[in-house]
Amino acid sequence: MTLPLFPTSLVGSYSQPDWLIDKAKLKGRFPPRTRAQELWRVAPEFLAEAKQDAVRLAVEDQVNAGLDIITDGEACRESYSNHFATALNGVDIDNPGQALDRSGEPVPVPRITGAISRKHPVSVEEVKYLRTLTDRPIKFTVPGPFTMSQQAQNDWYDSPAAAAMDYAAAVREEIADLFAAGADVIQLDEPYMQARPEAAEEYGVTALNAALEGAAGPTCVHICFGYAMLIHERPQGYSFLPQLADACCQQISIETAQSSLDCSVLTSLPAQTILLGVIDLSTTEVETPETIVARVERALPYIDKERVVLAPDCGMKYLPRDVSLAKLESMVEAARRLRSQYS
C-alpha cells in the first residue's frame, strides 16, 4: 500500500442505515453473540441486496470524507463477532449457551459442542464486492480467537485455551482466503484481551499469533474498552497492551480520545504501526480538526509520526450516519493539517 503521512481509516464498523437495521433494538442490548435476525428491517428475500446497498453507501461516505483506507463498514453484520463465530463447525447456535459479557451481565452465546473448525470461507464474497467499490486500500475485520473463546459456553474442550487454539486455526484459514480475495489489511478484533487480562496473559497472544501465522499481508489487532454508547466508564489505561509487542501483527488499534489515555504507554510498542483512536464515540458532538490534531500531538512524543494512523476509538455503528460522516470529515481535515505541519 502507498499511503500518505498520517493516513486515515475506520476501525471497522460504520453507521448502518436506519432502513436496514432497527437502531432502537440495537442500542437496547449488548452486541449479539448469537444470531439476531430481528434486528433487520428488510424482508429476508430482499436482505442480501439491501446489505450490498448499505455497503456501497458506507464506502461512498468514506471516500467522500477522504479516508485513505476503506472498510465495508461491517454493514452486513449484526455485530462484529457473531457473523463469523456462528458460522463454524462445533457450535450449536440453535441451543445457545450463556456467558458473562464484559459488563458482567449474562448474555446468550454460541455453545461449543464439538471441535471448532471452519466449514467454508465466511466473508470472501464480501471482500470481493468491497474490492469492486474502490481502488483505495481496503481493510476487513474478523473476530479474534481469544475473544471468541470468551464469548462462548464451552461444553467440549478441557480448557478455554484449547478452544482458542482451534478458533485460531479457523481464523487463520479465513485470513488466507480474505487476502486472496483482494483485502489489503486484515484486522482481528480482540476487545476481551482488555476485559479479561489474566486469561489473555495466559494464552491470548499465543492464540493470536497462531491465527496470524503465515498471513500474506499486513495484519492489525484492535483492543478496546467496549462500545462507548453502551459502556460509558473508561479506565485510566489499558490492562493489556504492552504484551502485544510480542504479537506478530504489524498494526495495533487503540482508544485514546474518550479515555484521554496516557500515551506514554506507546513506548512499550516500539515496532508496530498504531491506529490512534482520536474520535470520541460516546457523544454526537463533532470534534473540531483542532481538537483531533491536539489528540494526535499528545501521542507524538512517544511514537514516530510515520507509525501513526488516525482512526475513531472503536466502531461507529451506534452513531447516527450524519454524525459519523461529519466526524470522519473532521478527522481527515486534521490529518491534512498534520501532514502540512510535519511533512
LUMTOR-655712 format. One record per residue: residue in one letter; x, y, z of N, C-alpha, C, O in turn. Coordinates in steps of 0.02 Angstrom, whole numbers. Each point is the difference from the previous one (the first is absolute). Layout:
REM LUMTOR-655712
   minu     n_px     n_py     n_pz    ca_px    ca_py    ca_pz     c_px     c_py     c_pz     o_px     o_py     o_pz
      A        X        Y        Z        X        Y        Z        X        Y        Z        X        Y        Z
...
***
This chain:
REM LUMTOR-655712
   minu     n_px     n_py     n_pz    ca_px    ca_py    ca_pz     c_px     c_py     c_pz     o_px     o_py     o_pz
      M       42      -60        0      -42       60        0       44       62        0       50        4       35
      T      -70       45      -75       32       65        1      -46       48       36      -54       16      -24
      L       76        7       83      -42       42       41       38       65       18       61        0        2
      P      -98       54        9       33       62       21       20       -2       73      -17      -47       36
      L       53       96      -13       12       10       71      -67       11       34      -44       33      -27
      F       37      -60       87      -63        4       38      -60      -23      -41      -48       38      -10
      P       49      -99      -14      -58      -26      -37      -61       -7       47        7        0       61
      T      -66       -6      -91      -62       -2       37      -38      -64      -16        3      -26      -56
      S      -40        0      106      -36      -63       -9      -55       -5       51        5       27       55
      L      -58      -63      -71      -46      -25       51       35      -55       39       49      -29      -23
      V      -75       15       83       22      -60       36      -32      -61      -32       33      -50      -15
      G      -99       53        6      -36      -55      -32      -68       22      -22      -13       10      -59
      S      -33       -2      108      -69       14      -18      -13       73      -12       35       44       25
      Y      -87      -32      -65      -26       66      -15      -75       -3       15      -29      -54        5
      S       -2      111        1      -71        2       15      -41      -32      -56        6       19      -58
      Q      -47      -68       76      -43      -32      -50      -63       42      -11      -22       35       46
      P       -7      -37     -106      -60       41      -14      -58      -21       45       -7      -58       18
      D      -35      107       -2      -58      -14       42      -49      -46      -35      -37      -37       33
      W       36       38     -100      -46      -44      -36       23      -73        0      -38      -45      -18
      L      100       34       38       27      -68        0       -3      -33       68      -19      -58        5
      I       36       95       47        7      -30       66      -43       40       50       -4       61       -5
      D      -27      -95       52      -41       32       50       46       28       55       23      -38       43
      K      -10      103      -45       48       30       46      -24       -3       72       41       -6       46
      A     -106       11      -35      -25       -3       68       14      -69       31       21       -4       58
      K      -33      -49      -97       15      -67       25       76      -10        8       22      -32       47
      L       15       60      -93       73       -7        2       29       32       64       42      -30       33
      K      -66       90      -17       27       36       58      -28      -26       65       27       15       54
      G      -80      -54      -56      -32      -25       60       30      -65       26      -29      -31       45
      R       86       11      -73       29      -64       20       76        3      -11       25       44      -35
      F       10      -92       64       71       -6      -15        8      -32      -70      -46      -33      -24
      P      103       44       -8       10      -29      -67      -15      -75        1       29      -36       41
      P      -72       12      -85      -20      -71        2       57      -47      -15       41       12      -45
      R      -37      -66       84       50      -52      -11      -31      -57      -42       35      -33      -37
      T     -100       23       45      -37      -48      -42      -34       39      -55        4       62       -2
      R      -39      -95      -43      -34       34      -55      -57       42       28      -33      -18       48
      A       21       76      -81      -51       47       22      -36       27      -62        4       60      -15
      Q      -39     -104      -19      -34       18      -63      -52       55       11      -18       35      -47
      E       -7      -29      108      -52       50       13       26       72       -6      -41       46       -1
      L      106      -37       -3       27       68       -9      -10       27      -70       -1       61      -10
      W       -7     -106      -40       -5       22      -69      -71       25      -15      -48      -33       19
      R       42       89      -54      -65       28      -17      -23      -20      -70      -57       14      -19
      V      101      -46      -18      -16      -19      -69      -22      -73       -2       29      -42       35
      A      -79       28      -76      -25      -69       -6       56      -46      -24       44       21      -38
      P      -44      -84       61       55      -46      -16       15       -6      -74       58       -6      -19
      E     -110        7      -24       13       -9      -72       35       60      -32       27       -6      -54
      F      -26       63       89       33       60      -27       62       19       40       34       49      -16
      L      -18      -88       68       52       21       47       70        0      -30       39       46       13
      A      -23      -95      -54       67       -3      -29       14       61      -43       54       30        4
      E     -103      -11      -45        9       59      -42        4       63       42       39       45      -14
      A      -80      -41       67        0       58       44       68        8       35       25       56        8
      K        4     -112       13       65        3       32       53       26      -48       43       40       20
      Q      -44      -62      -82       48       25      -49       -9       75      -12       49       37       -7
      D     -112      -14        5      -12       72       -7       29       38       59       28       54       -8
      A      -35      -82       68       26       33       60       77        3       -1       30       50       21
      V        1     -103      -45       73        0       -8       21       55      -48       48       37       13
      R      -83      -33      -70       17       51      -49       -6       70       29       43       43      -12
      L      -95      -30       52       -9       65       31       56       14       51       24       56        6
      A       -5     -107       32       54        8       48       66       18      -34       38       42       23
      V      -25      -75      -80       61       14      -37       -3       71      -29       49       36        2
      E     -106      -17      -29       -7       68      -27       14       52       53       34       49      -13
      D      -61      -59       73       12       49       53       74        3       17       27       55       10
      Q        6     -112       -6       71        0       17       42       35      -55       45       39       15
      V      -61      -54      -77       36       31      -56      -13       74       -1       46       40       -9
      N     -109      -20       17      -17       71       -1       32       38       58       19       58       -7
      A      -13      -92       65       34       32       57       75        6      -12       32       44       28
      G       -5      -88      -70       72        3      -17       43      -51       36       60        9        4
      L      -90      -62       23       40      -51       34       48      -33      -49      -14       -8      -59
      D       72      -12       86       52      -31      -41       -9      -76       -3       19      -30      -50
      I      -46        0      102      -11      -73        4      -74      -10       11      -30       31       44
      I        0      -75      -84      -73       -7       -2      -20      -69       28       33      -50      -13
      T      -88       49       52      -29      -63       21      -71       -7      -30      -24       47      -32
      D       -7     -103       44      -70       -9      -22      -49       29       51      -60       -7       -9
      G       87       38       61      -43       27       53      -33      -54       42      -42       15       42
      E       59      -78      -54      -33      -57       33      -76        6       -8      -38      -18       46
      A       16       43     -103      -71       14      -11      -42      -64       -3      -60        2       12
      C       92      -58      -28      -37      -64       -6       -6      -37       66      -26      -56        0
      R       49       85       55        5      -38       62      -47       26       54      -17       59        2
      E       -4     -105       40      -38       18       59       47       22       56      -18       42       41
      S       78      -70      -40       52       22       47       67      -17      -31        4      -33      -51
      Y       49       58       83       67      -12      -27       20      -73        3       44      -21      -38
      S      -76      -18       82       25      -67       12      -46      -56      -23       23      -53      -21
      N      -89       63       24      -44      -57       -9       -4      -25      -72      -18      -58      -11
      H       35      100      -37       -2      -22      -70       48      -57      -13      -14      -45      -39
      F       72       47       73       50      -53       -9       -8      -55       51        3      -59      -17
      A      -14       77       80       -1      -49       54      -57      -50       -7        5      -56       25
      T      -60       76      -58      -57      -45       -8        3      -39      -66      -46      -38      -15
      A      100       46      -23        6      -34      -65       47      -59        2       20      -26      -52
      L        0        4      112       51      -51        7      -28      -67       19      -54       -5       29
      N       90      -48      -46      -15      -67       26       14       -1       75       42       38       25
      G      -79      -81       10       12       -8       72      -41       46       43        7       -2       61
      V      -50       44      -92      -39       49       38      -74      -14      -10      -24       -6      -56
      D      -12        1      111      -73       -9       -2      -31       70        7       -1       28       55
      I      -26       -1     -110      -30       66        2      -75       -3       12      -31       50       16
      D        2     -110      -23      -71       -8       12      -16       -8       75      -56       13       22
      N      105      -36       15       -7       -9       72       58       36       34       47      -31       24
      P      -51       98      -22       57       39       24       14      -11       74      -43      -23       37
      G      104       41      -18       19       -2       70       -5       70       30      -35       43      -26
      Q       72      -33       80       -1       64       35       70       14       26       35      -45       23
      A      -16      109      -26       64       21       28       -8       73       22      -47       34      -20
      L       93      -12       61       -2       69       24       31       46      -52       55      -13      -25
      D      -91       67        9       28       52      -42       55       36       39        8      -11       60
      R       29       55      -94       54       35       34      -26       46       55       38       20       43
      S     -103       -4      -46      -31       41       53      -21      -42       60      -21       28       51
      G       26      -95      -57      -22      -44       54      -70      -26       -7      -25      -36       43
      E      -10       56      -98      -68      -22      -12       -1      -67      -38       39       -8      -47
      P      -82      -39       66       -6      -63      -38      -34       12      -67      -52       34       -2
      V       80      -61      -51      -29        8      -67        2      -67      -37       43      -42       15
      P      -88       32      -63        3      -62      -41       63        0      -43       20       51      -28
      V       12     -109       24       61       -8      -38       -1      -66      -37      -38      -45       17
      P       81       37      -69        6      -65      -32       22      -53       52       39       14       45
      R      -66      -74      -53       17      -55       45       44      -49      -38      -20      -27      -51
      I       80       16       77       48      -45      -33      -18      -72       19        3      -20       58
      T      -21      -19     -110      -20      -69       12       44      -50      -38      -12      -60        1
      G       63       86      -35       46      -43      -39       62       39      -17        8       57       21
      A       36      -88      -59       62       33      -20      -15       59      -46      -36       -6      -49
      I       65       64       66       -9       60      -41       42       -6      -63       59      -16        2
      S      -91       29      -60       36        4      -63      -41       41      -48      -60       12       12
      R       90       11      -65      -35       41      -49      -34      -44      -51       32      -43      -31
      K      -97       53       21      -37      -38      -51       19       20      -70        9      -42      -44
      H       -2      108       34        9       29      -67       22       72        9       -6       26       56
      P       31        6     -108       15       72        5      -63       38       20      -53      -11      -28
      V       60       56       77      -57       36       27      -12       66      -36      -57       17      -16
      S      110       21        2       -9       69      -25       36       14      -66       11       58      -17
      V        9     -110      -18       36       11      -63      -41       41      -49       27       46      -31
      E      -91      -61       23      -41       36      -49       -7       73       21       -5       44      -43
      E        3      -31      108       -4       69       24       63       39      -18       -5       59      -20
      V       63      -90       26       63       33      -19        1       12      -76       21       53      -22
      K      -41     -103      -16        0        9      -73      -46       58      -20       18       39      -45
      Y      -76      -33       76      -45       54      -16       30       67       22       -3       49      -38
      L       32      -46       97       32       62       23       55       21      -48        8       60      -14
      R       29     -108      -12       55       15      -46      -25       34      -64       36       39      -30
      T      -98      -54        9      -28       31      -61      -21       72       11      -13       36      -48
      L        7      -15      111      -29       65       15       51       56        7      -18       59        0
      T       82      -76        6       51       51       10       68      -25      -24       14      -60        4
      D       27      106      -27       69      -18      -17       48       19       57       61       -8       -7
      R      -88       32       62       42       15       58       13      -65       39      -35      -49       -9
      P       86       49       52       13      -60       41      -62      -17       42      -33       45       26
      I       19     -109      -19      -57      -22       39       22      -44       59       48      -38       -4
      K      -85       46       58       12      -39       61      -63      -39       17      -56       25      -10
      F       65      -85       35      -57      -42       20       13      -28       69       57      -14       18
      T     -111        6       21        8      -20       70      -28      -70       13      -49      -21      -31
      V       80      -13       78      -19      -67       23        7        0       76       48       28       26
      P      -96      -59       10       10       -5       73       60      -43       17       13      -50      -34
      G       22       68       86       60      -36       19      -15      -64       39      -54       -6       29
      P      101      -40      -28      -12      -66       31       -9        4       76      -40      -36       28
      F       78       80        5       -8        5       73      -69       26       17      -34      -28       43
      T       12       81      -77      -66       28       14      -55      -50      -13      -47       -5       40
      M       51      -31      -95      -52      -51      -14       -1      -54       54      -54      -25       17
      S      112        6        9        1      -51       52      -31       25       64      -26      -39       40
      Q       27      104      -29      -31       30       59      -75       12       -9      -37        6       48
      Q       15       -3     -110      -69       14      -17      -37      -64      -18      -44        0      -43
      A       60      -54       75      -32      -64      -14       -8      -40       64       38       11       48
      Q      -86      -56      -46       -6      -48       55       35      -63      -22      -20      -32      -49
      N       72       14       84       43      -57      -20      -26      -64       31       11      -13       59
      D      -44      -28      -99      -24      -65       23       40      -57      -33      -23      -57       -1
      W       82       72      -24       37      -52      -37       74       -3       20       25      -54       14
      Y        9      110      -12       72        0       10       18       -4       74      -39       19       44
      D      100      -44      -32       24       -4       69       15       69       29       -1        8       61
      S       14       41     -105       17       67       24      -18       51      -52       -4      -16      -60
      P       -8       79       80      -11       53      -49       61        9      -46       -8       19      -58
      A       67      -32       84       60        7      -41       -1      -48      -59       19       18      -56
      A      -43      -79       68       -4      -49      -55      -51       22      -52       11       -7      -60
      A      -67       34       84      -50       27      -47       29       57      -41      -11        4      -60
      A       48       40       93       29       58      -35       48      -21      -56        3       32      -52
      M       33      -86       63       47      -23      -52      -37      -26      -61       23        9      -56
      D      -80      -42       66      -38      -22      -58      -35       59      -34       -6        1      -61
      Y      -18       47      101      -25       62      -30       55       33      -42      -13       26      -55
      A       74      -27       80       56       30      -36       11      -33      -68       13       34      -50
      A      -19     -100       48        9      -35      -64      -54       20      -50       15        9      -59
      A      -77       -1       83      -54       22      -44       12       70      -25      -12       15      -59
      V       35       29      103       14       70      -20       58        2      -50       -2       38      -48
      R       53      -79       60       57       -1      -46      -21      -20      -70       23       30      -49
      E      -67      -79       43      -25      -20      -66      -40       57      -33        6       12      -60
      E      -46       22      100      -40       56      -26       45       57      -24      -12       29      -53
      I       63      -13       93       46       54      -19       32      -15      -68        5       44      -42
      A       17     -105       32       32      -19      -64      -48       12      -58       21       26      -52
      D      -84      -45       60      -48        9      -54      -18       73      -11      -12       20      -57
      L       10       19      110      -17       71       -7       55       39      -35      -14       44      -41
      F       76      -60       55       55       32      -37       -2      -21      -74        9       41      -44
      A      -22     -105       32       -4      -24      -69      -58       34      -38        3        8      -61
      A      -55       12       97      -58       32      -31       10       73      -14      -41       31      -34
      G       97       -2       59       14       70      -16        9       47       58       11       59      -11
      A      -16      -83       73        9       44       58       73       23        4       46      -38      -16
      D      -36      101       36       67       26        9       23       -4       73       60       -7       13
      V     -106       10       33       14       -6       72      -56      -42       31      -58        8      -17
      I       77      -53       63      -49      -37       39        9       20       74       55        0       26
      Q     -111       16        5        0       19       71      -35      -54       41      -55      -22      -18
      L       86        3       73      -32      -45       48      -23       42       60       39       38       29
      D     -102      -46      -10      -28       37       56        7      -42       63      -27      -55        4
      E       63       82       45       13      -36       62      -15       43       62       43       10       42
      P     -105       15      -37      -16       42       58        4      -36       67       11       31       52
      Y      -20      -98      -52        0      -35       63       70       -9       29        6      -23       57
      M       45       40      -94       67        2       30        3       55       53       33       -8       51
      Q      -67       64      -64       -4       53       49      -48      -19       57       14       14       58
      A      -69      -47      -74      -50      -17       50       22      -57       45      -20       -3       59
      R       60      -44      -85       20      -60       38       77       -6       -3       25      -47      -31
      P       12       93       62       72        1       -9       36      -61       28       53      -20      -26
      E      -80      -11       80       35      -58       28       -1      -58      -49       52      -32      -12
      A     -110       18      -18       -3      -53      -50       39       18      -62       32      -42      -30
      A      -33      106       11       38       22      -58       75      -10       12       36      -19      -46
      E      -15       32      107       71      -11       18       19      -73       -8       56      -16      -20
      E     -103      -28       37       14      -71        0        5      -28      -71       47      -38      -15
      Y      -94       56      -29        2      -31      -66      -23       45      -57       -3      -22      -58
      G      -12       85       72      -27       44      -52       47       13      -58      -20       -8      -58
      V       82       27       72       46       16      -53       21      -63      -38       12        2      -60
      T       -7      -58       96       16      -64      -33      -53      -17      -53       16      -18      -56
      A      -80       24       75      -54      -14      -47       -1       52      -57      -10      -18      -58
      L       22       80       76        2       53      -51       54      -14      -52      -12        4      -60
      N       72      -20       84       54      -14      -47      -13      -62      -42       21       -3      -58
      A      -55      -46       86      -18      -58      -40      -48       19      -56        4      -28      -54
      A      -49       75       68      -47       23      -52       35       40      -54      -19       -3      -59
      L       70       41       78       35       44      -47       57      -34      -38       27       29      -47
      E      -10      -89       67       57      -35      -30       -8       -6      -76      -52      -25      -24
      G      102       46      -13        1       -7      -72      -45       48      -38      -12       -9      -59
      A      -14       61       92      -43       48      -34       35       31      -59       59       17        3
      A      -96      -11      -58       30       23      -63        7       75       -6       26       25      -49
      G      -50       11       99        2       73       -3       -1       29       70        2      -37       49
      P       -6      104      -44        0       33       65      -61      -19       42      -56       -5      -26
      T       67       -4       90      -54      -16       46       -1       50       58       51       28       19
      C     -111      -18        7      -11       48       54      -39      -34       55      -39      -46      -13
      V       50       66       75      -38      -24       57      -33       60       34       34       48       18
      H     -100      -52       -9      -37       53       35      -15      -22       70      -28      -54       10
      I       45       95       39      -13      -14       70      -31       63       30       27       55       -7
      C      -84      -63       41      -39       59       20      -35      -11       66        5      -53       31
      F      -41      105      -10      -36        0       64      -75      -16       -9      -37        4       48
      G       16      -21     -109      -71      -13      -13      -33       60      -34       26       56        3
      Y      -83      -69      -35      -36       54      -34      -19       55       49      -32      -13       51
      A       52       75      -66       -9       56       47      -72       16       14      -16       26       53
      M      -29      -39     -101      -71       14       10      -32      -50       49      -55       12       25
      L       89      -68      -12      -26      -52       44       38       -3       65      -29      -12       53
      I       94       21      -56       43       -2       60       31       69        8       46       18      -37
      H      -70       20       85       16       71        3       63       15       40       35       49      -16
      E      -18      -89       66       58       15       40       62      -30      -33        1      -57      -23
      R       52       98       21       63      -21      -30       54       -2       54        4       46       41
      P       37      -99      -39       56        0       47       54       50      -21       -1       26      -55
      Q       47      -15      100       54       48      -13       50      -27      -52       33       39      -34
      G      -29     -104       30       47      -29      -48      -19      -72      -16      -47      -27       28
      Y       84       -2      -74      -12      -69      -21       26      -49       52       54       10       28
      S      -92      -62      -16       23      -54       44       43      -50      -39       36      -40       31
      F      -40       42      -97       37      -46      -42       17       36      -65      -43        5      -44
      L      103       19       37       21       33      -62       74      -11      -14       17      -21      -55
      P       29       35      103       71      -12      -14       14      -71      -23       48      -12      -38
      Q      -88      -36       61       10      -70      -19       -6      -11      -75       27      -48      -27
      L      -63       94       -8       -9       -8      -72       64       16      -39        2       -9      -61
      A       49       33       94       65        7      -33       25      -68      -24       40       -4      -47
      D      -63      -49       80       21      -68      -19      -47      -31      -52       11      -57      -21
      A      -62       93        0      -45      -25      -51       30       11      -69       33       51      -12
      C      -44      -98      -34       31        6      -66      -45       38      -49       -2      -16      -59
      C      -33       66       84      -39       46      -42       43       62      -15       45       17       38
      Q      -61       16      -93       36       60      -18      -32       64       27       32       53        2
      Q      -96      -58       18      -37       59       23      -40      -17       62      -21      -57       10
      I       11      107       34      -41       -7       59      -46       60        3       22       58       -6
      S      -87      -71       17      -50       53        3      -22       10       72      -22      -48       33
      I       28      110       -8      -15       15       70      -44       62        6       -7       39      -48
      E      -23      -31      107      -40       59       16       42       50       38       39      -18       44
      T      -46       82      -62       31       53       42      -47       59       10       11       40       46
      A      -63      -33      -87      -39       63       -1      -43        6       63        9       46       39
      Q      -57      -92      -30      -46        7       56       35       -8       67      -16       34       48
      S       64      -80      -46       33      -16       63       56       49       17       26       -2       56
      S       -7       46     -103       59       43        9       59      -42       23       34       16       49
      L      -23      -70      -85       51      -49       17       69       32        9       19       44      -39
      D       17      -66       89       70       20        8       40      -34      -56       13      -60        2
      C        7       99      -52       30      -29      -60       72      -22       11       31      -26      -46
      S       -4       35      105       68      -24       12        3      -76       -5       54      -28       -8
      V     -112       -6       13       -1      -73       -7       23      -21      -69       20      -57      -10
      L      -22      102      -39       21      -17      -68       75      -16       -4       21      -33      -47
      T       18       55       96       71      -18       -1       11      -75       10       53      -26      -15
      S     -105       -8       40        6      -73       10      -15      -38      -64        6      -61       -2
      L      -25       97      -52      -15      -30      -65       45       33      -52      -23       41      -39
      P       87      -59       39       49       38      -40        0      -15      -75       33       35      -38
      A      -67      -88       16        6      -21      -69      -64        9      -41        3       19      -58
      Q      -61      -32       88      -61       -2      -39      -27       70      -16        9       48       39
      T      -42      -43      -96      -39       59      -16      -60        3       47      -28      -52       18
      I        9      112        3      -55        8       48      -58       36      -33        8       57      -24
      L      -66      -90       22      -62       35      -17      -22       37       62      -25      -31       47
      L       34       96      -47      -10       41       58      -73       24        1      -21       39      -43
      G      -16      -62       93      -70       21        6       -4       73       20       18       18       56
      V      -43       24     -101       -2       72       12      -70       29       -7      -10       60        2
      I      -41     -105      -11      -69       21       -4      -39      -31       58       -1      -61        8
      D      -29      103       33      -39      -22       59      -68      -23      -23      -38       39      -30
      L       21     -102       43      -62      -29      -23      -54       -2       54      -53      -30      -10
      S       65       63       66      -50        3       53      -48       59       -9      -48        6       37
      T       61       36      -86      -38       61       -9      -14       12      -74       39      -21      -43
      T      -94       55       29      -15       20      -69       31       67      -17       -6       23      -57
      E       39        8      104       35       63      -14       58      -14      -48       39      -47       10
      V      -34       86      -62       53       -9      -51       62       39       20       -3       61        7
      E       57      -96        2       63       33       19       24       46      -54      -11      -12      -59
      T       43       66       78       32       43      -48       66      -30      -23       29      -41       37
      P       -4       59      -96       66      -24      -19       54       18       50       47      -37       11
      E      -54       96       21       49       20       50        2      -48       59       54      -17       25
      T     -112       -6       -4       -3      -48       55       34      -65      -19       37      -29       40
      I      -49        6     -101       30      -63      -23       75        7       -8       37      -46       18
      V      -15      102      -44       73       12       -6       32       -4       69       53      -30        8
      A      -84       61       41       27        0       68        4      -71       28       47      -17       35
      R      -97      -25      -51        2      -70       23       57      -39      -32       31      -42       33
      V      -17       56      -96       56      -33      -33       66       25       30       45      -40       14
      E      -39      104       -5       63       29       25       15      -23       71       58        0       21
      R     -110      -19       16       11      -27       67       39      -66       -3       35      -18       48
      A      -41      -17     -104       34      -64       -7       69        5      -32       42      -44       10
      L      -29       97      -46       61        3      -41       66        0       40       51      -20      -27
      P      -51       42       90       63       -9       38       20      -72       11       57      -14       17
      Y     -104      -32      -27       12      -70       17        0      -47      -60        9      -61        8
      I      -19       87      -68       -3      -42      -59       21       40      -61      -16       59       -6
      D       52      -92      -40       19       34      -62      -62       17      -40      -47      -41       -5
      K       46       99      -24      -60       22      -38      -15      -46      -58      -58       -5      -20
      E      109      -29       -6      -11      -46      -56      -39      -63       21      -23      -37      -43
      R       16       26      107      -35      -60       25      -70       17       25      -29      -41       37
      V        2       98      -54      -66       20       25      -51        0      -56       10       29      -53
      V      -66      -62       67      -60        2      -43      -56       31       41      -11      -20       57
      L      -24       69      -84      -56       30       34      -63      -42       -9      -15      -22      -56
      A      -22       10      110      -59      -42       -3      -48       19       57       21       35       46
      P      -84      -56      -50      -44        7       59       25      -46       56       41      -44      -12
      D      -67       55       72       18      -43       56      -18      -73      -13       38      -45       16
      C      -97       34      -45      -26      -68       -9      -48        2      -60        5       45      -42
      G      -50      -93       38      -49        0      -54      -51       55        9      -16       20       56
      M      -11        5     -113      -46       58        1      -73      -21       -7      -42       44      -11
      K       25     -107       16      -66      -24      -19      -56       29       44      -58        1      -22
      Y       73       22       82      -53       25       44      -13       75       -8      -44       27       33
      L       81        6      -76      -10       71      -12      -46       11      -60       -3      -43      -44
      P      -33      100       41      -38       16      -60       47        9      -60       58       20        9
      R      -83      -35      -68       43        2      -59       27       70      -14       58        7      -18
      D     -100       45       25       23       67      -15       55       22       49       47       35      -20
      V      -53      -56       82       51       16       50       65      -37      -16       54       28        4
      S      -60      -91      -23       59      -40      -17       38       32      -58       61        7        2
      L      -98       13      -54       32       31      -58       35       64       20       56       13      -22
      A      -89       29       62       30       64       20       63      -11       42       49       36       -7
      K      -50      -87       50       59      -14       40       58      -23      -45       58       19       11
      L      -73      -60      -61       53      -22      -47       28       58      -39       61        5       -9
      E     -104       40      -13       23       58      -38       47       43       43       50       26      -25
      S      -67      -19       88       43       39       45       67      -35       11       52       32        3
      M      -54      -99        2       62      -37        8       45        6      -61       61        6        7
      V      -90       -8      -66       39        6      -62       31       70       -4       57        7      -22
      E      -94       44       41       28       67        0       57        6       50       50       34      -13
      A      -57      -66       71       54       -1       49       63      -33      -29       55       24       10
      A      -65      -79      -46       57      -34      -31       34       45      -51       61        2       -5
      R     -101       36      -33       28       46      -49       44       53       34       55       16      -23
      R      -79       10       78       39       50       37       63      -29       30       52       33        0
      L      -56      -94       25       59      -32       28       52      -13      -54       60       10       11
      R      -82      -31      -71       48      -11      -55       35       65      -18       60        0      -11
      S      -97       53        9       28       65      -17       52       22       51       51       30      -17
      Q      -65      -46       80       44       22       54       61      -44        8       54       25       16
      Y      -61      -91      -27       53      -47       17       35      -31      -60       48      -37        9
      S      -70       51      -71       32      -29      -58       73       23       -4       36      -20      -46
***
